[in-house]
Amino acid sequence: MSGIYLARTNQKLNFARIHIGALKEAQNSTGWSKHALIESYNESVLFHLASAYDSFLREVAELYRIDTEHFVGYRALMEQFEKAGFEGAELKELGQLEKNHTSWLHKMLAAYEACWHGSDKRAAVTESSSVSEIHVVQVNPDHAEDGQIINEYESWLGEMRTLIERLRAGMQEW
């Protein structure tokens, strides 16, 4: 195993941490571009979190000697596992988190997906959505929730780090 995706996952987690720090600085700014910086960093944090998740999926694939270049996302990796006759506890747990509409992973992925959409309507946060998702999709968001968004990002980063460390420890056992 080359470990390239292990390094890439760690790199993306670090980038997310750095961009959360830059987001905090932007929120304390008094400059004319404050809101543009906040919105830019919101999306960059989501990009790095989603990229860390994608890289971790490839890290799992690499461990099981599945081609890391020819799948996109959890479902495609699961198909590759099934074709190869593998069962992975890591994938089972990740699948449960993705499917659970109230889990941090599902919300993080939905918020990242929201980066590709736009709306001028104000939406309410629900059990299966997040402040980040609502904020990112809005073309002119209300910045009153900026503090909540940072809390969400820090929570998601912490959850992701904990999950990855725990799953890595289990993968090393075999």
NORJOUR-V988104 format. One record per residue. N is the residue number from 1. OMEGA is omega as a letter, one per 40 degrees, with the letter a starting at -180 (NA if undefined). BURIAL is b if it has 9 or more other C-alpha atoms within 8 Angstrom, else e. D_LAST is the distance of its C-alpha to the last C-alpha in Angstrom with 2 decimals. Layout:
# NORJOUR-V988104
n-><N | N>
omega-><OMEGA | OMEGA>
burial-><BURIAL | BURIAL>
d_last-><D_LAST | D_LAST>
This chain:
# NORJOUR-V988104
n-><1 | 2 | 3 | 4 | 5 | 6 | 7 | 8 | 9 | 10 | 11 | 12 | 13 | 14 | 15 | 16 | 17 | 18 | 19 | 20 | 21 | 22 | 23 | 24 | 25 | 26 | 27 | 28 | 29 | 30 | 31 | 32 | 33 | 34 | 35 | 36 | 37 | 38 | 39 | 40 | 41 | 42 | 43 | 44 | 45 | 46 | 47 | 48 | 49 | 50 | 51 | 52 | 53 | 54 | 55 | 56 | 57 | 58 | 59 | 60 | 61 | 62 | 63 | 64 | 65 | 66 | 67 | 68 | 69 | 70 | 71 | 72 | 73 | 74 | 75 | 76 | 77 | 78 | 79 | 80 | 81 | 82 | 83 | 84 | 85 | 86 | 87 | 88 | 89 | 90 | 91 | 92 | 93 | 94 | 95 | 96 | 97 | 98 | 99 | 100 | 101 | 102 | 103 | 104 | 105 | 106 | 107 | 108 | 109 | 110 | 111 | 112 | 113 | 114 | 115 | 116 | 117 | 118 | 119 | 120 | 121 | 122 | 123 | 124 | 125 | 126 | 127 | 128 | 129 | 130 | 131 | 132 | 133 | 134 | 135 | 136 | 137 | 138 | 139 | 140 | 141 | 142 | 143 | 144 | 145 | 146 | 147 | 148 | 149 | 150 | 151 | 152 | 153 | 154 | 155 | 156 | 157 | 158 | 159 | 160 | 161 | 162 | 163 | 164 | 165 | 166 | 167 | 168 | 169 | 170 | 171 | 172 | 173 | 174>
omega-><a | a | a | a | i | i | a | i | i | i | a | i | i | i | i | i | i | a | i | i | i | i | i | i | i | a | i | a | i | a | a | a | a | a | i | i | a | a | i | i | i | a | a | i | i | i | a | i | i | i | i | i | i | i | i | i | i | i | i | i | a | i | a | i | i | a | a | a | a | i | i | i | a | a | i | i | i | i | i | i | a | i | a | a | a | i | a | i | i | a | i | a | i | i | i | i | i | a | a | a | i | a | i | a | i | a | i | i | i | i | i | i | a | i | a | a | i | i | i | a | i | i | i | i | i | i | a | i | a | i | a | a | a | a | a | a | a | i | i | a | i | a | i | a | a | i | i | a | i | i | i | a | i | i | a | i | i | i | a | i | a | i | a | i | a | i | i | a | i | a | i | a | a | NA>
burial-><e | e | e | e | b | b | e | b | b | b | b | b | b | e | b | b | b | e | b | b | e | b | b | b | e | b | b | e | e | e | e | e | e | b | b | e | b | b | b | e | b | b | b | b | b | b | b | b | b | b | b | b | b | b | b | b | b | b | b | b | b | b | b | e | e | b | e | e | e | e | b | e | e | b | e | b | b | b | e | b | b | b | e | e | e | e | e | e | e | e | b | e | e | b | b | e | b | b | e | e | b | b | b | b | b | b | b | b | b | b | b | b | e | b | b | e | e | b | e | e | e | e | e | e | b | e | e | b | b | b | b | b | b | b | b | b | b | b | e | e | e | e | e | e | e | e | e | e | b | b | e | b | b | b | e | b | b | e | b | b | b | e | e | b | e | e | b | e | e | e | e | e | e | e>
d_last-><13.19 | 16.50 | 15.80 | 19.15 | 18.22 | 16.59 | 19.99 | 21.88 | 20.43 | 21.37 | 24.70 | 25.53 | 24.82 | 27.14 | 29.71 | 29.76 | 30.42 | 33.17 | 34.77 | 34.81 | 36.71 | 39.06 | 39.57 | 40.66 | 43.06 | 44.44 | 45.14 | 47.16 | 49.05 | 52.70 | 52.95 | 54.23 | 50.85 | 48.96 | 48.09 | 47.10 | 44.74 | 43.24 | 42.72 | 41.29 | 38.76 | 37.86 | 36.84 | 35.11 | 32.92 | 31.97 | 31.33 | 28.94 | 27.07 | 26.82 | 25.84 | 23.04 | 21.75 | 22.18 | 20.44 | 17.41 | 17.38 | 17.49 | 14.69 | 12.48 | 14.24 | 13.73 | 9.93 | 10.45 | 13.39 | 16.01 | 19.36 | 19.59 | 23.37 | 24.45 | 23.66 | 25.19 | 23.77 | 21.50 | 23.39 | 23.30 | 19.56 | 19.26 | 21.67 | 19.61 | 16.56 | 19.04 | 20.59 | 17.42 | 16.63 | 13.41 | 12.94 | 11.22 | 11.73 | 12.41 | 15.16 | 16.57 | 17.17 | 18.59 | 20.75 | 22.13 | 23.05 | 24.71 | 26.67 | 27.84 | 31.10 | 31.24 | 27.81 | 27.73 | 25.61 | 28.09 | 30.98 | 29.65 | 29.17 | 32.63 | 34.18 | 32.82 | 34.19 | 37.49 | 37.90 | 38.95 | 41.69 | 44.87 | 47.24 | 50.37 | 50.02 | 48.81 | 46.14 | 45.03 | 41.53 | 40.10 | 37.20 | 35.19 | 36.50 | 36.55 | 39.23 | 37.43 | 37.52 | 41.20 | 42.10 | 40.49 | 42.08 | 45.53 | 47.66 | 49.60 | 47.46 | 48.77 | 47.41 | 48.01 | 44.34 | 42.97 | 41.84 | 39.91 | 38.13 | 36.95 | 35.68 | 33.80 | 32.25 | 31.27 | 29.76 | 27.77 | 26.57 | 25.55 | 23.79 | 21.93 | 20.89 | 19.73 | 17.77 | 16.08 | 15.28 | 13.84 | 11.73 | 10.57 | 9.65 | 7.52 | 5.92 | 5.49 | 3.77 | 0.00>
